[in-house]
Amino acid sequence: MIRILVVCMGLLFASHPATAQDNSAIETVIGTQLRAFNDRDVETAWSFASPAIKGMFGTPENFGVMVERGYPMVWTNSDAQFLELREISGRLWQKVMIRDAAGGLHILDYQMVETPDGWQINGVQILPAPDVGA
């Protein structure tokens, strides 16, 4: 009976989607990519993109142009706060609140995948601003 309980507890903890170590690694990847964009170091930013993203854009230059045009708050960011990391349909998503160069706040959702090279960014969504009422 105790063995069954130990096995069940082991399976429960093994199925947990992200450990504190994963959470820290994911925040490091996103934070380092954000700093790379601020430094205009597209090669370094590119290194954190997943194989799927690299396949989609082909070159670091194409990737940089897409980020500059489509995600200006990422291209030039002044602050990032990591919100919740959660699993949705078997994928890990990290919410990040980013302050842009003009001081505006944006909430982005980063889809993360674990690869042989570590955690990588597999996509980013800009989330709608929450309704604020007085």
Contacts in CASP RR format, 6 or more apart in sequence:
PFRMAT RR
TARGET T0000
AUTHOR 0000-0000-0000
METHOD contacts of the structure
MODEL  1
MIRILVVCMGLLFASHPATAQDNSAIETVIGTQLRAFNDRDVETAWSFAS
PAIKGMFGTPENFGVMVERGYPMVWTNSDAQFLELREISGRLWQKVMIRD
AAGGLHILDYQMVETPDGWQINGVQILPAPDVGA
17 87 0 8 1.000
17 90 0 8 1.000
17 92 0 8 1.000
18 26 0 8 1.000
18 85 0 8 1.000
18 87 0 8 1.000
18 92 0 8 1.000
22 85 0 8 1.000
22 92 0 8 1.000
22 114 0 8 1.000
22 119 0 8 1.000
23 85 0 8 1.000
25 118 0 8 1.000
25 119 0 8 1.000
26 85 0 8 1.000
26 92 0 8 1.000
26 94 0 8 1.000
26 110 0 8 1.000
26 112 0 8 1.000
26 119 0 8 1.000
27 82 0 8 1.000
27 94 0 8 1.000
29 48 0 8 1.000
29 112 0 8 1.000
29 118 0 8 1.000
29 119 0 8 1.000
29 120 0 8 1.000
29 121 0 8 1.000
30 48 0 8 1.000
30 80 0 8 1.000
30 82 0 8 1.000
30 94 0 8 1.000
30 96 0 8 1.000
30 110 0 8 1.000
30 121 0 8 1.000
31 80 0 8 1.000
32 44 0 8 1.000
32 48 0 8 1.000
33 44 0 8 1.000
33 45 0 8 1.000
33 48 0 8 1.000
33 121 0 8 1.000
34 74 0 8 1.000
34 77 0 8 1.000
34 80 0 8 1.000
34 98 0 8 1.000
36 42 0 8 1.000
36 44 0 8 1.000
36 45 0 8 1.000
36 48 0 8 1.000
37 45 0 8 1.000
37 67 0 8 1.000
37 74 0 8 1.000
37 75 0 8 1.000
37 76 0 8 1.000
37 77 0 8 1.000
38 76 0 8 1.000
38 77 0 8 1.000
42 60 0 8 1.000
42 61 0 8 1.000
42 63 0 8 1.000
42 64 0 8 1.000
43 60 0 8 1.000
45 60 0 8 1.000
45 63 0 8 1.000
45 64 0 8 1.000
45 67 0 8 1.000
46 54 0 8 1.000
46 60 0 8 1.000
46 63 0 8 1.000
46 64 0 8 1.000
48 120 0 8 1.000
48 121 0 8 1.000
49 57 0 8 1.000
49 63 0 8 1.000
49 120 0 8 1.000
49 121 0 8 1.000
50 113 0 8 1.000
50 115 0 8 1.000
50 120 0 8 1.000
50 121 0 8 1.000
50 122 0 8 1.000
50 123 0 8 1.000
51 115 0 8 1.000
51 120 0 8 1.000
52 113 0 8 1.000
52 122 0 8 1.000
53 63 0 8 1.000
53 120 0 8 1.000
53 121 0 8 1.000
53 122 0 8 1.000
53 123 0 8 1.000
54 63 0 8 1.000
57 63 0 8 1.000
57 66 0 8 1.000
64 75 0 8 1.000
67 74 0 8 1.000
67 75 0 8 1.000
68 75 0 8 1.000
71 108 0 8 1.000
71 124 0 8 1.000
71 126 0 8 1.000
72 100 0 8 1.000
73 98 0 8 1.000
73 99 0 8 1.000
73 100 0 8 1.000
73 104 0 8 1.000
73 106 0 8 1.000
73 108 0 8 1.000
73 126 0 8 1.000
74 98 0 8 1.000
74 108 0 8 1.000
74 124 0 8 1.000
76 100 0 8 1.000
76 101 0 8 1.000
77 98 0 8 1.000
77 99 0 8 1.000
77 100 0 8 1.000
77 101 0 8 1.000
78 99 0 8 1.000
78 100 0 8 1.000
78 101 0 8 1.000
78 103 0 8 1.000
79 98 0 8 1.000
79 99 0 8 1.000
80 96 0 8 1.000
80 97 0 8 1.000
80 98 0 8 1.000
80 99 0 8 1.000
81 96 0 8 1.000
81 97 0 8 1.000
82 94 0 8 1.000
82 95 0 8 1.000
82 96 0 8 1.000
83 94 0 8 1.000
83 95 0 8 1.000
83 96 0 8 1.000
83 97 0 8 1.000
83 107 0 8 1.000
84 94 0 8 1.000
84 95 0 8 1.000
85 92 0 8 1.000
85 93 0 8 1.000
85 94 0 8 1.000
85 95 0 8 1.000
86 92 0 8 1.000
86 93 0 8 1.000
86 95 0 8 1.000
87 93 0 8 1.000
91 111 0 8 1.000
91 112 0 8 1.000
91 113 0 8 1.000
91 122 0 8 1.000
92 111 0 8 1.000
92 112 0 8 1.000
92 113 0 8 1.000
93 109 0 8 1.000
93 110 0 8 1.000
93 111 0 8 1.000
93 112 0 8 1.000
94 109 0 8 1.000
94 110 0 8 1.000
94 112 0 8 1.000
95 107 0 8 1.000
95 108 0 8 1.000
95 109 0 8 1.000
95 110 0 8 1.000
95 127 0 8 1.000
96 107 0 8 1.000
96 108 0 8 1.000
96 109 0 8 1.000
96 110 0 8 1.000
97 105 0 8 1.000
97 106 0 8 1.000
97 107 0 8 1.000
98 105 0 8 1.000
98 106 0 8 1.000
98 107 0 8 1.000
98 108 0 8 1.000
99 105 0 8 1.000
99 106 0 8 1.000
100 106 0 8 1.000
106 126 0 8 1.000
106 129 0 8 1.000
107 126 0 8 1.000
107 127 0 8 1.000
107 129 0 8 1.000
107 130 0 8 1.000
108 124 0 8 1.000
108 125 0 8 1.000
108 126 0 8 1.000
108 127 0 8 1.000
109 124 0 8 1.000
109 125 0 8 1.000
109 127 0 8 1.000
110 121 0 8 1.000
110 123 0 8 1.000
110 124 0 8 1.000
111 121 0 8 1.000
111 122 0 8 1.000
111 123 0 8 1.000
111 124 0 8 1.000
111 125 0 8 1.000
112 119 0 8 1.000
112 120 0 8 1.000
112 121 0 8 1.000
112 122 0 8 1.000
113 119 0 8 1.000
113 120 0 8 1.000
113 122 0 8 1.000
114 120 0 8 1.000
END
